Each structure stands twice: as C-alpha cells, then as structure tokens.
Amino acid sequence: MKNRMYCFLLLWLSIAMNAYAGQLPTSVATGLIQNPEGRNTTSLDGQWSYIIDQYETGYYNHRYEVSKSGWFKNRKMVNSWDLIEYDFSTADKINVPGDWNSQKQHMMFYEGTVWYHKDFSVNKKADKRYVVNFGAVNYQAIVYVNGEKVGSHQGGFTGFQFDITEKLKDGSNFIVVKVDNRRERNQVPTVNTDWWNYGGITRSVSLLELPGSYLADYKIQLSKKDQSVITGSFKISGKPKTGEKITLRIPELDVYKQIEVGRSGTASFNLEKQAELWSPEIPKLYQVELEYNGETIQDRIGFRTIEVDGSEIKLNGQSLYLRGISIHEESPLTNGRAWSEEDARLLLGWAKELGCNFVRLAHYPHNEFMVKVADELGLMVWSEIPVYWTLVFENEEVYVNAEQQLTEMISRDKNRASVIMWSVANETPNHEQRLNFLTDLVEKARGLDDTRLITAALDTQTSSKNGKLIDDPLANVVDVIGINAYCGWYGKKPEECSSLSWESKYLKPVIMSEFGGGALQGLHGKSNERWTEEYQAAVYEHNLQMIENFSLLRGVTPWILKDFRSPKRPLANIQDYWNRKGLLSETGEKKQAWYVLRDFYLQKQQEQTRQ
C-alpha cells in the first residue's frame, strides 16, 4: 500500500502538470449527490444535435494542439481556428438517453468522438445551486455549458455530476458534450471485451436545482450487529449553520427524528426500531423522507443483513441458495443499451419467471432502474465493475480509474437492499501485479461499505486428481468465490461434465458465476449438434448434475439470460455478431435450456421451503 500511495502522488503530480499544459486530465469524481432523481430536477433528455468528429478536428488543430480560447458560441464552434463546418443548427438529431450504434445504422461499428448539443432554459434563482447530472456516458466525456468547460469524466457505466451554477444564465442556455468511446489499452475495461462498445450519452441527463446548502449524501440501513437498530449517516454540501438539523421520517415505523449537523457538515444516528426485514419472499421497502434546508428527499429503503458464516451465505441470519442468472445491459424492447424502467421490469421479470432470487449484473454497473426494480421484486444483486480480462495491472492510472468506478458504483447503490455483493473483477489472469491490484480494490470496497460481501469471478482453476481445484490466491481475499467454467462448451463434451468434481483450498462459499453454451433459437437437431437448442439443453443438464456434487457451492448465475451483441461473434447465419449463450433469444423467445434451468430452480426452491 505504501508503494501505491507513493505512486499516487507521482500520478497526481503528472495529472496536475498535464492540466497546466492544457492537456485533458483523468477526472476522479467524488462526492456524488445521493438520489438525484429524488430532487427538484429538470430533464435534459430528448433530442440532441450531434456531429461525428472522427479526426477530432473540433478539439485539436492541425498541430494537434487543444484550443486555449473559447469553444462554442450558440450553435457553432468558435475555437482559436476557423470551424465553419461545425454548426449544430444544421446537424442531425439523436435521442438521449441512447447509444448511437443502434440509433444510426451508419454508426453501428463507429468508435470515436461525437459532439452532442442541446439548448435548454432555466429560471435561475439567486439562492439556489445547479448541478448537471449524467447517468452514464461511454466512455470519456468533456462537458461545456454556455461555451465554457465545466468538467470531464472517464468510465462508461457510472454517473457523474458537475456544479454549473456559475456558468448558468437566467433564460436560454446550451450544453455541449464531447463523447469518445474509443477503446484504449490503459482504460477500464481495456481494448478486448465480449460485449458491444455502445457509444453515446447512454443514460438520462438532468439539471438539479438545490438549496445553497444541501443534503448531498446519506446512508440508511440496518445495523450490521443488531437487527433491531437502524443506523444512518449524512453529509452536507455547503456551509451549514450552527444548530441546523436533518429531519428523518419513516411513517410506517412511526419514526420522526431530528439529527443535528456537526460543524464538519456530517451527522449520524442510531435508532432502536424493529423493522420488517427485506427478503426475496417479502421484499419490504419503507418510505423514507429526509428534510434539510427546505428540501425534502424521498426514498424507498429495505432493511436486511447479509453475511458469510464459514461456507454459508446468510440473509437475515438464514442460510440461502442463490438461484441466479447473469444479465447484460441490453434492451429487450429495442436495440442497444437498456436504460429505462420498462427495460428493467422486463429483464428482471424474466429472471423472476425463471425462478431466480438473484441476478448478476455483468460486467459493469447497470442503470439505476435495475437495482431499484430489483429492490421491489425481491431479487438479490451482484454488482460489478469492468475490471475485465487483461487490464494493464501495473499502471497506476488504470488502478485510479478502477477505484473511481468502484467508488461511484458503491456511492450510488449503497442504499439498495437488493445489492448484496460488490464484484471487483471478472476472469483476470493469476499473477502478482493483478493480485496486488485487486487486493487493494477489495480493501477499498470494504472501507467504503463493510456491510456487503465482496466477490470476483475467477477462471483460473487448475486441474486436480479428481477434476478442478480452486487455488487462485485472490479467492483468499474475497468473501465469496465466483468461478466461471464452460464445461461442455469449451473442451469436454456435455456428457463428460456430470462426473467432474470440484474442490477448493478455501473454506468459503462458492458461486458458479458462469456456465452454459450457445444455441440459435429455433435451430433444432440432436443433442450432440452444436448451436442447436438440444445441445445447449444438454450442456445445462450435465452441468447442473456436476454442481450438485460440489459441497461448497451456494448458488449459480449461468451465462446468460438473453442473447446480446458482441463483435467477437461474427459466425454468419448463426451468431451474426450476437453472443448466442442466452436462454432467451434477442427478441425474448425461450430456448429449451430455459426450461431445464427453471425446473432445477423449482426443485431448489422446494428443498429450501422444506428445510
């Protein structure tokens, strides 16, 4: 850790020097406002103008220098060089939220810079602060308001915010965003992934109107040590006055409590109250109201505990088996990224129909509707950051980026009862630099939130005398071990999987976080014919027999709920740039393997009920 802190100082010095030289620094977002949707907001969603800028002519001149003068004037770019070609008033339109790949056929495979522009009006009040909130932009974003830069952000799956009070005018305003989804080796994720690199402003954008001093952050949950105690903490942004108080109301529990704000702008409380516990069977949520400085914030929060006891995972003190499924953030209603509440209800509704009590949101933080709807439906959640495959683990700037995305994920979803696990990685190679990198992320996660479990999906198992052995040292660092293994699809034949045994060096609960095989929905044949529904069903049947013999296994999240787009899957007339491992087709049609897994989950549910 000392070496990493020393490297951090060097990194931040480098960033500061780059900023002074006019180069773009890596933005590390901190202090995100909790529950922005619960504030006084103005939506900036809808039609935006856009300009494709593959050569980034709107950002660099022919000497590859960044403009040091103004950037925009109304709908035209006015840099230190003449840009008569860049005029938003004549530009095409695109929907926000949304990705450009699925909206514009000619941009299906496009990777690079696109400029976004939108006009909006504000009745600006002198005693208010104004913050622009982005749900997500993939991958790098630079934001300008009324021609002036207000900030930048890196990372395609977490939200970010900028205070634009000083840049905003009463009346007409405009916002411009430089969006760049190019894949780079030193990014998180890196250049090689097995999902589509959707570019654009992929989640909602809003303008928050806040008091001059406002409740920026809060965390309310059940005590880790005592199920009869509700705990909470608060953070004020601005300068609170002496003696100011936050009012907490939970009407259904007859809670009315005023908590005094300290001089540092923080406050906390412990409250003895017997709440009905949140569970998949009874996903109880309480209406919570917070009032401070004239602003009232409403949230719906469930109370529960999650812990590991030896090889058991316990929810509210009771052992459970996680009947799960992995999900990618792709819309079941339209093409491209999922972002809406309707998307979330359909995707998670399918998971419930399958018999799930658990979902793995792979391989990055999904939109906030997914975890809020999971709260309602009683689906426990594994939430993950895109530390995926082979990052440049020795690069300190890569670590800073990964830690930033971890912090933003935890900050946004720490009040969601459904989230029981934070995952720091998927299928990373087993070597010392990676172990140090991920160990530091695990420590960071525990420092931010010690009430949830930490996991990672591993594909580094070695062969043993009887089958497979979990011996990756990262398994000793996490609370729950995830393992990915595609027996019957890669390597062995499906029927050879039933007798395969698993062992672990670590007495910890294990989740088989990925297994499965591909099938083109509607393609039928014999069970030994690859790509047929029968073959995929056979893979599931034999893998489910295999896992029943693994004593440490406490759940599964097979790969995957629904077919999803991937540039790594070009096989004509079968894949056509779709990963076909879904139990559902891209249009939601069930394959035979769906019913195999559904029946297995029904059996597991019945066994749990009898215990």
C-alpha positions in Angstrom: 0.0 0.0 0.0 2.9 2.4 0.7 4.3 1.9 -2.8 0.9 2.5 -4.2 0.4 5.7 -2.2 3.8 6.9 -3.4 2.8 6.2 -7.0 -0.4 8.0 -6.5 1.5 11.2 -5.5 3.5 10.9 -8.7 0.4 10.2 -10.7 -1.5 13.3 -9.4 1.6 15.4 -9.9 1.6 14.3 -13.5 -2.1 15.0 -13.8 -1.7 18.5 -12.5 1.2 19.2 -14.9 -0.9 17.9 -17.8 -3.8 20.1 -16.8 -1.4 23.1 -16.6 -0.1 22.3 -20.0 -3.7 22.3 -21.4 -4.0 18.5 -21.7 -7.0 16.6 -20.5 -6.5 15.1 -17.0 -8.3 12.0 -15.8 -11.2 13.1 -13.8 -11.8 11.4 -10.5 -15.4 12.0 -9.5 -16.1 12.2 -5.7 -18.9 13.4 -3.5 -21.7 12.2 -5.8 -25.1 13.5 -4.8 -27.2 10.7 -3.5 -30.6 10.0 -5.1 -30.5 12.8 -7.8 -33.9 11.5 -9.1 -35.4 12.4 -5.7 -34.5 16.1 -6.1 -36.1 19.0 -7.9 -35.0 18.2 -11.4 -35.4 19.3 -15.0 -34.9 16.6 -17.6 -32.5 17.3 -20.4 -33.5 14.0 -22.1 -34.8 14.1 -25.6 -33.4 15.1 -29.0 -29.9 16.4 -29.1 -27.9 17.6 -32.1 -24.8 15.6 -32.9 -21.7 15.9 -35.1 -19.4 12.9 -35.8 -15.8 14.0 -35.4 -13.6 11.0 -36.2 -10.4 13.1 -36.5 -11.3 15.3 -33.5 -11.0 18.5 -35.6 -13.3 20.2 -33.2 -10.9 19.6 -30.4 -7.4 19.7 -31.8 -5.9 21.9 -34.6 -3.6 20.7 -37.3 -0.7 20.9 -34.9 -2.6 18.6 -32.5 -3.0 21.5 -30.0 -6.0 21.9 -27.8 -7.8 25.3 -28.2 -6.9 27.8 -25.5 -9.7 30.2 -26.4 -13.5 29.8 -26.3 -15.1 26.7 -27.6 -18.6 27.5 -28.6 -20.9 30.4 -29.4 -24.5 29.4 -29.5 -24.7 26.6 -32.0 -21.3 27.0 -33.6 -17.8 26.1 -32.6 -15.5 29.1 -32.3 -12.1 27.9 -31.4 -8.7 29.5 -32.0 -9.1 28.3 -35.6 -12.0 28.6 -38.0 -14.5 25.8 -37.8 -17.2 26.8 -40.3 -18.1 23.1 -40.9 -19.2 22.6 -37.3 -22.7 24.0 -36.9 -25.2 22.3 -34.6 -28.1 24.3 -36.0 -27.9 22.2 -39.2 -26.8 18.9 -37.6 -28.7 15.7 -37.4 -30.6 14.7 -34.2 -30.2 11.8 -31.9 -32.1 10.6 -28.8 -30.7 10.9 -25.3 -30.6 8.6 -23.4 -29.5 6.1 -26.0 -26.4 4.8 -27.9 -25.5 6.0 -31.4 -24.8 2.4 -32.6 -28.4 1.2 -32.5 -30.0 4.6 -33.5 -27.9 5.3 -36.6 -27.2 2.4 -38.9 -24.1 4.1 -40.4 -22.7 4.3 -36.8 -23.2 0.7 -35.9 -19.4 0.0 -35.7 -18.3 3.5 -35.1 -15.7 4.2 -32.4 -14.5 7.7 -31.8 -15.6 11.2 -30.9 -19.2 12.6 -31.3 -20.2 16.1 -30.2 -23.6 16.4 -28.6 -25.5 19.7 -28.2 -28.8 20.8 -26.5 -30.5 24.1 -25.8 -32.4 24.5 -22.5 -34.0 27.2 -20.4 -33.7 27.9 -16.7 -35.5 30.3 -14.4 -32.3 30.8 -12.3 -32.7 31.7 -8.7 -30.1 33.5 -6.8 -30.3 31.3 -3.6 -30.0 28.0 -5.5 -27.2 25.8 -6.7 -27.4 24.0 -10.1 -25.8 20.6 -10.8 -25.9 18.8 -14.1 -26.3 15.0 -13.6 -25.3 12.4 -16.2 -26.4 8.8 -15.5 -23.6 7.5 -17.8 -21.6 8.5 -20.9 -19.4 5.9 -22.7 -16.5 6.3 -22.4 -14.9 9.7 -22.0 -16.9 12.9 -21.6 -16.0 16.6 -21.6 -18.8 18.9 -20.7 -19.3 22.5 -21.7 -22.0 24.9 -20.6 -22.6 28.1 -22.5 -19.2 27.6 -24.2 -17.1 27.0 -21.0 -15.7 23.7 -19.9 -17.2 22.5 -16.6 -15.5 19.1 -16.2 -14.6 15.7 -17.6 -15.2 12.1 -16.7 -13.8 8.7 -17.6 -15.8 5.5 -17.3 -18.8 4.4 -19.3 -21.1 2.9 -16.7 -21.3 5.2 -13.6 -22.9 8.5 -13.1 -21.1 11.9 -12.6 -22.1 15.5 -11.8 -20.8 19.0 -12.2 -21.9 22.1 -10.3 -22.6 24.6 -13.1 -24.1 27.4 -11.0 -21.5 30.0 -12.1 -21.8 29.1 -15.8 -25.6 29.1 -15.9 -27.7 32.1 -17.1 -31.3 33.1 -16.4 -33.2 32.1 -19.5 -31.6 30.4 -22.5 -28.5 28.2 -22.1 -26.8 25.4 -24.1 -24.8 22.4 -23.2 -22.2 20.5 -25.3 -20.6 17.2 -24.6 -17.6 15.7 -26.3 -18.2 11.9 -26.2 -15.4 9.5 -27.1 -15.9 5.7 -26.9 -12.6 4.6 -28.4 -11.1 1.6 -26.7 -7.6 2.1 -25.3 -5.2 -0.3 -23.6 -5.0 1.8 -20.4 -8.7 2.0 -19.8 -11.2 0.1 -17.7 -12.3 -2.1 -19.4 -9.4 -2.4 -21.8 -9.5 -3.0 -25.6 -10.8 -6.5 -25.6 -14.3 -7.3 -24.3 -17.1 -9.7 -25.3 -19.8 -7.1 -25.4 -20.7 -4.2 -27.8 -18.9 -0.9 -27.3 -22.0 1.2 -27.3 -21.1 4.9 -27.6 -23.1 8.0 -26.5 -25.0 9.5 -23.7 -26.5 6.2 -22.7 -28.5 7.2 -19.6 -30.6 10.2 -18.6 -29.3 13.7 -18.1 -30.9 16.1 -15.7 -30.4 19.5 -14.1 -30.7 19.5 -10.3 -31.9 22.7 -8.5 -30.6 22.5 -4.9 -30.5 24.8 -1.9 -27.4 26.8 -1.3 -26.5 24.3 1.4 -28.0 20.8 0.7 -28.0 17.2 1.9 -25.5 15.7 -0.6 -25.2 12.1 0.7 -26.9 9.7 3.1 -26.7 6.1 4.0 -29.6 4.4 6.0 -29.6 0.7 6.8 -29.9 -2.0 9.4 -27.1 -2.3 11.9 -24.6 -5.0 11.0 -24.5 -6.1 14.6 -28.1 -5.7 15.8 -31.2 -6.3 13.6 -33.3 -4.1 16.0 -31.2 -1.0 15.3 -31.4 1.3 12.2 -28.3 3.3 11.5 -27.6 6.3 9.3 -25.1 8.9 8.2 -25.4 12.2 6.4 -23.1 14.7 4.5 -24.0 18.3 3.9 -22.6 20.2 0.9 -22.1 23.9 1.6 -21.8 25.7 4.9 -24.4 24.5 7.5 -25.3 26.9 10.2 -24.8 26.1 13.9 -27.6 24.0 15.3 -29.1 23.0 11.9 -30.9 19.7 11.8 -31.9 17.0 9.4 -35.4 15.6 9.9 -35.8 11.9 9.3 -39.3 10.4 8.8 -40.2 6.7 8.3 -44.0 7.0 8.7 -44.7 3.2 8.7 -42.3 2.7 11.6 -43.5 5.9 13.5 -40.1 7.4 13.1 -39.7 11.1 13.4 -36.2 12.1 14.4 -34.2 15.3 14.1 -30.4 14.9 13.8 -28.1 17.8 14.4 -25.5 18.6 11.8 -21.9 18.9 13.1 -19.6 21.7 12.2 -17.9 19.5 9.7 -21.2 19.1 7.8 -21.7 15.4 8.9 -24.3 13.8 11.1 -25.2 10.2 12.1 -27.8 8.3 14.2 -28.7 5.0 15.8 -32.4 4.2 16.2 -33.9 1.2 18.0 -36.7 0.1 15.8 -38.0 -3.4 14.8 -38.4 -3.2 11.1 -39.8 -6.0 8.9 -36.8 -7.4 7.1 -36.4 -7.3 3.3 -36.1 -10.7 1.6 -36.8 -12.3 -1.8 -40.1 -13.8 -0.3 -41.2 -10.4 1.2 -39.3 -7.5 -0.4 -40.4 -5.0 2.2 -39.5 -1.3 1.4 -40.2 1.6 3.7 -40.9 5.1 2.5 -38.1 7.3 3.9 -38.3 11.1 4.0 -35.3 13.4 4.6 -35.8 17.2 5.1 -33.0 19.7 5.2 -32.9 23.4 4.4 -36.2 23.5 2.7 -35.6 20.4 0.5 -37.5 17.1 1.1 -36.0 14.0 -0.4 -37.9 10.7 -0.6 -36.5 7.2 -1.0 -37.7 3.6 -0.6 -35.3 1.6 1.5 -35.3 -2.0 2.7 -33.6 -3.3 5.8 -31.7 -6.6 5.9 -28.4 -8.1 6.8 -26.0 -10.3 4.6 -23.0 -12.2 5.9 -20.8 -15.2 5.4 -20.6 -17.9 8.1 -18.0 -20.4 7.1 -19.2 -21.8 3.8 -22.7 -20.4 4.2 -24.2 -17.2 2.9 -26.8 -15.9 5.3 -29.5 -13.3 4.6 -31.1 -12.0 7.9 -29.3 -14.9 9.7 -30.8 -17.6 7.4 -28.7 -19.7 5.0 -29.8 -19.4 1.4 -29.1 -20.9 -2.0 -28.7 -18.2 -4.8 -30.8 -19.2 -7.8 -29.4 -16.7 -10.2 -28.8 -15.6 -13.8 -26.3 -13.2 -15.4 -27.6 -10.3 -17.4 -26.1 -7.8 -19.8 -27.4 -4.2 -20.0 -29.2 -4.6 -23.4 -32.7 -3.6 -24.1 -35.3 -6.3 -24.6 -37.7 -3.7 -26.1 -35.4 -2.1 -28.7 -31.9 -2.5 -30.0 -28.9 -1.2 -28.0 -28.3 -0.3 -24.4 -31.0 -0.8 -21.8 -31.7 2.4 -19.8 -35.4 2.7 -18.9 -37.6 1.4 -16.1 -39.6 -0.6 -18.7 -36.3 -2.3 -19.8 -35.6 -3.2 -16.1 -39.0 -4.6 -15.4 -39.0 -6.8 -18.4 -35.4 -8.2 -17.9 -35.9 -8.7 -14.2 -39.4 -10.1 -14.7 -37.9 -12.8 -16.9 -35.5 -13.6 -14.1 -38.4 -14.0 -11.7 -40.3 -16.2 -14.2 -37.2 -18.3 -14.4 -37.3 -18.9 -10.7 -34.4 -16.6 -9.7 -33.9 -14.9 -6.4 -30.5 -13.5 -7.5 -29.1 -11.7 -10.6 -25.5 -11.0 -11.6 -25.4 -7.6 -13.4 -22.4 -8.2 -15.6 -19.8 -6.9 -16.3 -20.3 -3.3 -15.2 -22.7 -1.2 -13.1 -26.1 -1.3 -14.7 -28.5 1.7 -14.8 -30.2 2.6 -11.5 -33.6 1.3 -12.6 -32.2 -2.2 -12.4 -31.3 -2.1 -8.7 -34.4 -0.1 -7.7 -36.7 -2.6 -9.5 -34.7 -5.5 -8.0 -35.5 -3.9 -4.6 -39.2 -4.1 -5.4 -39.2 -7.6 -6.9 -37.0 -9.2 -4.2 -34.0 -10.1 -6.4 -30.6 -10.0 -4.7 -27.9 -8.4 -6.9 -24.2 -9.0 -7.7 -22.9 -5.6 -9.0 -19.6 -5.5 -10.8 -17.1 -3.0 -12.2 -15.5 -3.7 -15.6 -12.1 -4.9 -14.4 -12.3 -7.5 -17.1 -9.8 -9.9 -18.7 -6.3 -8.4 -19.1 -6.0 -4.8 -17.8 -2.7 -3.1 -17.5 -2.4 -4.0 -13.8 1.0 -2.4 -13.3 -0.3 1.0 -14.5 -1.2 3.2 -11.5 -3.5 5.4 -13.6 -5.5 2.3 -14.5 -5.9 1.5 -10.8 -7.1 5.0 -10.1 -9.7 4.6 -12.8 -10.9 1.3 -11.5 -11.1 2.6 -7.9 -13.0 5.6 -9.2 -15.6 3.4 -10.9 -15.8 1.2 -7.8 -16.4 4.3 -5.6 -19.1 5.6 -7.9 -20.9 2.3 -8.0 -20.9 1.9 -4.3 -21.8 5.5 -3.7 -24.9 5.3 -6.0 -26.3 2.0 -4.7 -25.3 1.8 -1.1 -29.0 2.3 0.0 -30.4 -0.5 -2.2 -31.3 -3.6 -0.1 -31.1 -5.8 -3.2 -27.3 -5.3 -3.6 -25.6 -8.0 -1.5 -22.3 -8.3 -3.3 -19.7 -5.9 -4.9 -17.6 -7.6 -7.5 -14.1 -6.3 -8.3 -13.2 -8.3 -11.3 -14.1 -10.9 -13.9 -11.7 -13.5 -15.4 -8.4 -11.8 -14.7 -5.0 -13.6 -15.1 -3.3 -15.0 -12.0 -0.1 -13.1 -11.3 1.3 -10.9 -8.6 0.5 -7.5 -10.0 -3.1 -8.4 -10.6 -3.3 -9.8 -7.1 -2.0 -6.6 -5.6 -4.3 -4.5 -7.8 -7.4 -6.5 -6.9 -6.5 -6.8 -3.2 -6.3 -3.0 -3.0 -9.7 -2.8 -4.7 -11.2 -5.2 -2.1 -9.7 -3.2 0.7 -11.2 0.0 -0.8 -14.6 -1.6 -1.2 -14.6 -2.8 2.4 -13.6 0.7 3.5 -16.5 2.2 1.7 -19.0 -0.4 2.7 -18.4 -3.1 5.3 -22.0 -4.3 5.3 -21.9 -6.2 2.0 -19.9 -9.2 0.6 -17.0 -8.8 -1.8 -16.6 -11.2 -4.7 -14.8 -11.7 -8.0 -15.4 -14.2 -10.9 -12.4 -16.4 -11.5 -11.5 -18.6 -14.4 -8.1 -19.7 -13.1 -8.9 -23.1 -11.6 -6.3 -25.8 -12.0 -6.8 -29.4 -12.8 -6.7 -31.8 -9.8 -6.7 -35.6 -9.4 -10.5 -35.7 -9.4 -11.4 -32.7 -11.5 -10.9 -28.9 -10.8 -9.2 -27.2 -7.9 -9.8 -23.6 -6.8 -6.4 -22.4 -5.7 -6.2 -18.8 -7.0 -4.9 -16.7 -4.1 -7.5 -14.0 -4.9 -10.1 -16.5 -3.6 -8.5 -16.0 -0.1 -9.1 -12.2 -0.3 -12.8 -12.1 -1.3 -15.7 -13.2 0.9 -17.5 -15.2 -1.8 -15.7 -17.0 -4.6 -17.1 -16.8 -8.1 -16.0 -19.4 -10.7 -16.5 -19.4 -14.4 -16.3 -22.7 -16.2 -17.8 -23.7 -19.5 -17.7 -27.5 -19.3 -19.4 -29.0 -22.4 -19.0 -25.9 -24.5 -15.2 -25.4 -24.4 -13.1 -28.6 -24.1 -15.2 -31.5 -22.8 -18.3 -33.0 -24.3 -21.5 -32.2 -22.3 -21.9 -35.8 -21.1 -18.4 -35.7 -19.6 -19.3 -32.9 -17.3 -21.6 -34.8 -15.0 -18.8 -36.7 -13.2 -16.4 -33.7 -13.0 -15.7 -32.9 -9.3 -14.7 -29.5 -7.7 -12.5 -28.8 -4.7 -11.3 -25.6 -3.1 -8.4 -24.7 -0.9 -10.5 -22.2 0.9 -13.4 -22.8 3.2 -15.6 -20.2 1.7 -18.9 -20.1 -0.2 -18.7 -20.6 -3.9 -21.0 -19.3 -6.7 -20.6 -20.7 -10.2 -20.9 -17.3 -11.8 -20.8 -18.5 -15.4 -21.5 -21.8 -17.2 -23.6 -22.6 -20.3 -23.4 -22.9 -24.1 -24.7 -21.2 -27.2 -27.8 -22.0 -29.3 -29.6 -20.3 -32.1 -33.2 -20.1 -31.0 -35.4 -22.2 -33.4 -32.4 -24.3 -34.6 -33.1 -28.0 -33.7 -31.3 -31.2 -34.0 -29.5 -33.9 -32.0 -28.1 -33.2 -28.5 -24.6 -33.6 -29.9 -25.1 -30.9 -32.7 -23.5 -27.6 -31.7 -25.7 -24.5 -31.9 -28.9 -26.4 -31.6 -31.3 -25.9 -28.7 -30.9 -29.5 -27.8 -27.1 -29.2 -27.5 -27.5 -26.1 -25.2 -30.1 -28.0 -23.1 -27.7 -31.0 -22.7 -24.9 -28.6 -21.6 -27.2 -27.3 -18.8 -28.4 -30.8 -17.8 -24.9 -32.2 -17.3 -23.6 -29.0 -15.7 -26.4 -29.0 -13.2 -25.6 -32.6 -12.3 -22.0 -31.6 -11.8 -22.6 -28.7 -9.4 -24.8 -30.8 -7.2 -21.7 -32.7 -6.1 -19.8 -29.5 -5.1 -20.4 -29.2 -1.3 -19.2 -25.5 -1.1 -21.5 -24.3 -3.8 -24.1 -21.8 -2.6 -25.5 -20.6 -5.9 -25.2 -20.2 -9.6 -25.6 -17.4 -12.2 -25.4 -19.2 -15.6 -24.4 -17.3 -18.7 -26.8 -15.7 -19.7 -30.4 -14.5 -19.6 -30.7 -13.1 -23.2 -28.6 -13.1 -26.4 -26.5 -10.0 -26.6 -24.4 -8.2 -29.3 -20.7 -8.9 -29.4 -18.1 -8.0 -32.1 -16.3 -11.2 -31.2 -19.1 -13.4 -32.6 -19.2 -13.0 -36.4 -20.3 -16.5 -37.4 -22.7 -16.0 -40.3 -26.2 -17.3 -40.1 -25.7 -18.4 -36.5 -24.2 -15.6 -34.5 -24.2 -12.6 -36.8 -22.5 -10.6 -34.1 -24.6 -11.9 -31.3 -23.4 -14.0 -28.4 -25.9 -16.9 -28.5 -25.4 -18.2 -24.9 -28.7 -16.6 -23.9 -31.6 -18.7 -22.5 -33.7 -16.3 -24.5 -33.2 -15.0 -28.0 -32.5 -11.3 -28.6 -36.3 -10.9 -29.0 -37.2 -12.8 -25.8 -38.1 -16.2 -27.3 -37.3 -19.1 -24.9 -34.9 -21.8 -25.7 -35.1 -25.4 -24.4 -32.4 -24.7 -21.8 -34.6 -22.1 -20.2 -37.0 -24.9 -19.1 -34.1 -27.1 -17.8 -32.9 -24.3 -15.5 -36.4 -23.3 -14.5 -37.2 -26.9 -13.4 -33.9 -27.1 -11.4 -34.7 -23.8 -9.6 -38.2 -25.0 -8.8 -36.6 -28.1 -7.2 -34.2 -25.9 -5.2 -36.9 -23.7 -4.1 -38.9 -26.6 -2.8 -35.9 -28.0 -1.0 -35.4 -24.6 0.7 -39.0 -24.5 1.8 -38.8 -27.9 3.4 -35.8 -27.0 5.5 
